[in-house]
Amino acid sequence: MKEFQKGLEAYNIEKSNGEFNSPEEWISLVLKDHEGNIVGGITTSTLYWAQYLEAFWVDAKYRGLGYGRDLVLEA
């Protein structure tokens, strides 16, 4: 299995000009109410050209209003 992983990574690093194994910065966004209180947020990471949702929360008072969708789309 190690040989397979090693070959896969080497091939993809070569074909992607070294970008295959280059993680990007994490993206974190917060949702605030009109008074500036944090009422939600999202944290994502990226690796291998894919974005991963790491943490996601919207206060119960603001759920079902589309704010969660907006956070995901913005990230």
DSSP file (Angstrom, degrees, kcal/mol; ACC not computed):
  #  RESIDUE AA STRUCTURE BP1 BP2  ACC     N-H-->O    O-->H-N    N-H-->O    O-->H-N    TCO  KAPPA ALPHA  PHI   PSI    X-CA   Y-CA   Z-CA
    1    1 A M     >        0   0    0      0, 0.0     4,-2.4     0, 0.0     5,-0.2   0.000 360.0 360.0 360.0 -36.3    0.0    0.0    0.0
    2    2 A K  H  >  +     0   0    0      1,-0.2     4,-2.6     2,-0.2     5,-0.2   0.891 360.0  51.9 -62.4 -38.9    2.9    2.4    0.7
    3    3 A E  H  > S+     0   0    0      2,-0.2     4,-2.5     1,-0.2    -1,-0.2   0.903 109.3  50.0 -64.4 -40.6    4.2    1.9   -2.8
    4    4 A F  H  > S+     0   0    0      2,-0.2     4,-2.8     1,-0.2    -2,-0.2   0.951 112.8  46.1 -61.6 -49.6    0.8    2.7   -4.3
    5    5 A Q  H  X S+     0   0    0     -4,-2.4     4,-2.5     1,-0.2     5,-0.2   0.907 113.3  49.8 -60.1 -43.5    0.5    5.9   -2.1
    6    6 A K  H  X S+     0   0    0     -4,-2.6     4,-2.3     1,-0.2    -1,-0.2   0.922 113.6  45.2 -63.0 -45.1    4.0    7.0   -3.0
    7    7 A G  H  X S+     0   0    0     -4,-2.5     4,-2.4     2,-0.2    -2,-0.2   0.901 112.5  51.4 -65.3 -41.9    3.4    6.5   -6.7
    8    8 A L  H  X S+     0   0    0     -4,-2.8     4,-2.3    -5,-0.2     5,-0.2   0.933 112.8  44.8 -61.5 -47.6    0.1    8.2   -6.7
    9    9 A E  H  X S+     0   0    0     -4,-2.5     4,-2.5     2,-0.2     5,-0.2   0.920 113.3  49.8 -64.8 -44.3    1.4   11.3   -4.9
   10   10 A A  H  X S+     0   0    0     -4,-2.3     4,-2.1    -5,-0.2    -1,-0.2   0.916 112.2  48.2 -61.1 -43.8    4.5   11.5   -7.1
   11   11 A Y  H  X S+     0   0    0     -4,-2.4     4,-2.5     1,-0.2    -1,-0.2   0.936 114.5  44.8 -61.7 -48.1    2.5   11.2  -10.3
   12   12 A N  H  X S+     0   0    0     -4,-2.3     4,-1.6     2,-0.2     8,-0.3   0.848 111.2  52.4 -70.3 -34.5    0.0   13.9   -9.2
   13   13 A I  H  <>S+     0   0    0     -4,-2.5     5,-3.0    -5,-0.2     6,-0.3   0.918 112.5  46.9 -64.1 -42.8    2.6   16.3   -8.0
   14   14 A E  H ><5S+     0   0    0     -4,-2.1     3,-1.1    -5,-0.2    -2,-0.2   0.940 114.8  45.1 -63.2 -47.7    4.4   16.0  -11.3
   15   15 A K  H 3<5S+     0   0    0     -4,-2.5    -1,-0.2     1,-0.2    -2,-0.2   0.715 115.3  47.5 -71.9 -21.5    1.2   16.4  -13.4
   16   16 A S  T ><5S-     0   0    0     -4,-1.6     3,-1.8    -5,-0.2    -1,-0.2   0.181 112.5-112.6-105.6  17.1   -0.1   19.4  -11.3
   17   17 A N  T < 5S-     0   0    0     -3,-1.1    -3,-0.2     1,-0.3    -4,-0.1   0.851  77.8 -52.5  54.2  36.8    3.2   21.3  -11.3
   18   18 A G  T 3 <S+     0   0    0     -5,-3.0     3,-0.4    -6,-0.2    -1,-0.3   0.384 117.6 108.3  86.2  -3.1    3.6   20.7   -7.5
   19   19 A E    X   +     0   0    0     -3,-1.8     3,-1.8    -6,-0.3    29,-0.3   0.683  54.2  83.1 -81.4 -17.2    0.2   22.0   -6.6
   20   20 A F  T 3  S+     0   0    0     -8,-0.3    28,-0.4     1,-0.3    -1,-0.2   0.855 100.7  34.9 -55.4 -38.7   -1.4   18.6   -5.7
   21   21 A N  T 3  S+     0   0    0     -3,-0.4    -1,-0.3    26,-0.1    -2,-0.1  -0.060  91.4 108.9-109.4  31.3    0.1   18.5   -2.3
   22   22 A S    <   -     0   0    0     -3,-1.8    27,-0.2     0, 0.0    -1,-0.1  -0.830  55.2-155.2-112.6  94.5   -0.2   22.2   -1.5
   23   23 A P        -     0   0    0      0, 0.0    24,-0.2     0, 0.0     2,-0.1  -0.374  11.5-139.4 -66.1 145.8   -2.9   23.0    1.1
   24   24 A E  E     -A   46   0A   0     22,-0.8    22,-0.5     1,-0.2     3,-0.1  -0.435  34.4 -74.6 -94.4 174.7   -4.3   26.5    1.0
   25   25 A E  E     -     0   0A   0     -2,-0.1    -1,-0.2     1,-0.1     2,-0.2  -0.292  52.8-101.8 -67.4 156.0   -5.2   28.6    3.9
   26   26 A W  E     -     0   0A   0     19,-0.1     2,-0.5    -3,-0.1    19,-0.2  -0.493  30.2-138.2 -73.7 148.1   -8.3   27.9    6.0
   27   27 A I  E     +A   44   0A   0     17,-2.4    17,-3.0    -2,-0.2     2,-0.4  -0.954  23.8 178.1-111.4 124.4  -11.3   30.0    5.4
   28   28 A S  E     +A   43   0A   0     -2,-0.5     2,-0.3    15,-0.2    15,-0.2  -0.995   1.0 176.9-128.7 131.0  -13.3   31.1    8.4
   29   29 A L  E     -A   42   0A   0     13,-2.5    13,-2.5    -2,-0.4     2,-0.3  -0.967  11.9-153.8-130.3 147.0  -16.3   33.4    8.3
   30   30 A V  E     -A   41   0A   0     -2,-0.3     2,-0.5    11,-0.2    11,-0.3  -0.902   9.3-140.5-120.3 153.1  -18.6   34.6   11.1
   31   31 A L  E     -A   40   0A   0      9,-2.7     8,-3.4    -2,-0.3     9,-0.9  -0.948  23.2-169.8-109.9 126.7  -22.2   35.7   11.0
   32   32 A K  E     -A   38   0A   0     -2,-0.5     6,-0.2     6,-0.3     2,-0.0  -0.900  16.0-131.8-119.9 148.0  -23.1   38.7   13.2
   33   33 A D    >   -     0   0    0      4,-2.4     3,-1.8    -2,-0.4    -1,-0.0  -0.202  46.5 -84.2 -81.3-176.3  -26.5   40.1   14.2
   34   34 A H  T 3  S+     0   0    0      1,-0.3    -1,-0.1     2,-0.1    -2,-0.0   0.680 130.3  54.2 -66.1 -17.4  -27.2   43.8   14.0
   35   35 A E  T 3  S-     0   0    0      2,-0.1    -1,-0.3     0, 0.0    -3,-0.0   0.427 120.9-105.5 -95.3  -0.2  -25.6   44.4   17.4
   36   36 A G  S <  S+     0   0    0     -3,-1.8     2,-0.3     1,-0.3    -2,-0.1   0.514  71.3 143.9  90.2   5.6  -22.3   42.8   16.4
   37   37 A N        -     0   0    0      1,-0.1    -4,-2.4     2,-0.0     2,-0.5  -0.596  56.1-115.8 -78.1 138.3  -22.9   39.5   18.3
   38   38 A I  E     +A   32   0A   0     -2,-0.3    -6,-0.3    -6,-0.2     3,-0.1  -0.629  41.4 165.9 -75.2 123.3  -21.6   36.4   16.6
   39   39 A V  E     -     0   0A   0     -8,-3.4    20,-3.3    -2,-0.5     2,-0.3   0.225  61.7  -5.0-123.6  10.8  -24.5   34.1   15.9
   40   40 A G  E     +AB  31  58A   0     -9,-0.9    -9,-2.7    18,-0.3     2,-0.3  -0.960  58.1 177.4 176.3 172.2  -22.9   31.7   13.5
   41   41 A G  E     -AB  30  57A   0     16,-2.9    16,-2.5   -11,-0.3     2,-0.3  -0.970  15.1-142.0 179.6 168.5  -19.9   30.8   11.5
   42   42 A I  E     -AB  29  56A   0    -13,-2.5   -13,-2.5    -2,-0.3     2,-0.4  -0.996   5.4-165.7-145.8 144.1  -18.1   28.4    9.2
   43   43 A T  E     +AB  28  55A   0     12,-2.6    11,-2.6    -2,-0.3    12,-1.8  -0.998  15.4 175.5-130.9 129.3  -14.5   27.1    8.9
   44   44 A T  E     -AB  27  53A   0    -17,-3.0   -17,-2.4    -2,-0.4     2,-0.3  -0.923  13.1-158.9-129.6 157.0  -13.3   25.3    5.8
   45   45 A S  E     - B   0  52A   0      7,-2.3     7,-3.8    -2,-0.3     2,-0.4  -0.889  10.0-144.5-126.3 162.2   -9.9   23.9    4.7
   46   46 A T  E     +AB  24  51A   0    -22,-0.5   -22,-0.8    -2,-0.3     2,-0.3  -0.981  24.1 156.3-130.1 144.5   -8.7   23.1    1.2
   47   47 A L  E >   + B   0  50A   0      3,-2.2     3,-1.3    -2,-0.4   -26,-0.1  -0.920  68.6   9.6-162.8 138.6   -6.4   20.3    0.0
   48   48 A Y  T 3  S-     0   0    0    -28,-0.4   -28,-0.1    -2,-0.3     3,-0.1   0.882 129.5 -60.0  56.7  40.9   -6.0   18.7   -3.4
   49   49 A W  T 3  S+     0   0    0    -27,-0.2     2,-0.4   -30,-0.2    -1,-0.3   0.678 115.1 112.0  63.4  19.8   -8.2   21.4   -5.0
   50   50 A A  E <   -B   47   0A   0     -3,-1.3    -3,-2.2     2,-0.0     2,-0.5  -0.945  60.8-138.2-123.0 145.7  -11.1   20.4   -2.8
   51   51 A Q  E     -B   46   0A   0     -2,-0.4     2,-0.5    -5,-0.2    -5,-0.2  -0.880  16.4-159.5-105.2 133.6  -12.7   22.4   -0.1
   52   52 A Y  E     -B   45   0A   0     -7,-3.8    -7,-2.3    -2,-0.5     2,-0.7  -0.946  16.3-133.6-117.1 129.3  -13.7   20.7    3.2
   53   53 A L  E     +B   44   0A   0     -2,-0.5    -9,-0.2    -9,-0.2     3,-0.1  -0.717  29.6 172.5 -78.9 116.5  -16.3   22.0    5.7
   54   54 A E  E     +     0   0A   0    -11,-2.6     2,-0.3    -2,-0.7   -10,-0.2   0.860  63.0   3.9 -94.5 -43.7  -14.6   21.6    9.0
   55   55 A A  E     +B   43   0A   0    -12,-1.8   -12,-2.6     2,-0.0    -1,-0.3  -0.998  61.5 176.2-147.9 143.7  -17.0   23.4   11.4
   56   56 A F  E     +B   42   0A   0     -2,-0.3     2,-0.3   -14,-0.2   -14,-0.2  -0.982   6.4 162.4-152.3 132.9  -20.4   25.0   10.9
   57   57 A W  E     -B   41   0A   0    -16,-2.5   -16,-2.9    -2,-0.3     2,-0.4  -0.973  13.0-179.8-155.2 138.1  -22.8   26.6   13.3
   58   58 A V  E     -B   40   0A   0     -2,-0.3   -18,-0.3   -18,-0.3     5,-0.1  -0.988  40.4-108.5-134.9 129.2  -25.8   28.9   13.2
   59   59 A D    >>  -     0   0    0    -20,-3.3     3,-2.1    -2,-0.4     4,-0.5  -0.222  30.6-116.0 -54.1 143.1  -27.6   29.9   16.4
   60   60 A A  G >4 S+     0   0    0      1,-0.3     3,-0.9     2,-0.2    -1,-0.1   0.805 113.7  62.9 -54.3 -33.3  -31.1   28.3   16.7
   61   61 A K  G 34 S+     0   0    0      1,-0.2    -1,-0.3   -22,-0.0    -2,-0.1   0.767 109.7  39.8 -62.9 -26.3  -32.7   31.7   16.5
   62   62 A Y  G X4>S+     0   0    0     -3,-2.1     3,-0.9   -23,-0.2     5,-0.5   0.345  88.6 116.2-108.9   4.4  -31.3   32.3   13.0
   63   63 A R  T <<5S+     0   0    0     -3,-0.9    -4,-0.0    -4,-0.5    -3,-0.0  -0.424  71.2  28.1 -74.4 150.0  -31.8   28.8   11.5
   64   64 A G  T 3 5S+     0   0    0     -2,-0.1    -1,-0.2     1,-0.0    -4,-0.0   0.522  94.3  97.1  80.7   6.3  -34.1   28.2    8.6
   65   65 A L  T < 5S-     0   0    0     -3,-0.9    -2,-0.1     0, 0.0    -1,-0.0   0.371 101.1-103.4-107.5   2.2  -33.6   31.8    7.3
   66   66 A G  T  >5S+     0   0    0     -4,-0.1     4,-2.2     3,-0.0     5,-0.1   0.430  88.5 118.2  93.4  -1.1  -30.9   31.0    4.7
   67   67 A Y  H  ><S+     0   0    0     -5,-0.5     4,-2.3     2,-0.2     5,-0.1   0.887  75.4  51.8 -67.4 -37.6  -27.9   32.3    6.7
   68   68 A G  H  > S+     0   0    0     -6,-0.2     4,-2.4     2,-0.2    -1,-0.2   0.930 109.8  49.1 -62.9 -45.1  -26.3   28.9    6.8
   69   69 A R  H  > S+     0   0    0      1,-0.2     4,-2.7     2,-0.2     5,-0.2   0.918 110.3  52.0 -58.7 -43.8  -26.6   28.5    3.0
   70   70 A D  H  X S+     0   0    0     -4,-2.2     4,-2.4     1,-0.2    -1,-0.2   0.898 108.5  50.4 -62.1 -40.5  -25.1   32.0    2.6
   71   71 A L  H  X S+     0   0    0     -4,-2.3     4,-2.3     2,-0.2    -1,-0.2   0.935 112.0  47.5 -62.6 -45.7  -22.1   31.1    4.8
   72   72 A V  H  < S+     0   0    0     -4,-2.4    -2,-0.2     1,-0.2    -1,-0.2   0.932 114.1  46.5 -61.8 -46.6  -21.5   27.9    2.7
   73   73 A L  H  < S+     0   0    0     -4,-2.7    -1,-0.2     1,-0.2    -2,-0.2   0.880 112.1  50.5 -64.9 -37.9  -21.8   29.8   -0.6
   74   74 A E  H  <        0   0    0     -4,-2.4    -1,-0.2     1,-0.3    -2,-0.2   0.896 360.0 360.0 -67.1 -40.1  -19.5   32.6    0.6
   75   75 A A     <        0   0    0     -4,-2.3    -1,-0.3    -5,-0.2    -2,-0.2   0.514 360.0 360.0 -65.3 360.0  -16.9   30.2    1.8
